[in-house]
Amino acid sequence: MGITKKYKVLKNVTKKVKNIQKLFIKIEKLIKLWLFYEDIT
């Protein structure tokens, strides 16, 4: 019982971490785009 519960928690944690990483990648891209446009003007 305890082992399977820990496994489920671990799966949820890795899922959340992956989502956070995706979010950071999106933010990074937006910042790069913004800096690029700042350079043009």
N, C-alpha and C positions, 0 to 999 in steps of 0.2 A: 504493500500500500504506500509506504513512505517513499520508496524508490520511484514508483510511477508518478507520484505527485511532484517530486523534485524534477523529474524529466519534463513534465508538462510545463512547469514554471520556467525551466531552462529554455524550452522551445519558445515560450512567450517572450522571454527576455531577448533572445537572439532576433526574433521577429521585430521587436521594438527597436533594437540597435540598428537593424537593416533599414528600417523606416527613417530613423534619425539620420543615418548616413546619406540616404536618398535626399532628404531635406537639405542637408549641408551642401550636397553637390548642386542642387537647384540654386541655393543662395549664392554659392561660389560663381556659378554661371551668370547669375543676374548682376553680381558685383563686377565681374569682368566686362560684361556688356556695357554697364553703366560707365565704367572707367574708360572704355573704348569710345563711347559717345562724348564723354567729357573731353577727351583728347581732340576730337574732331572740331568741336566748337571753340 
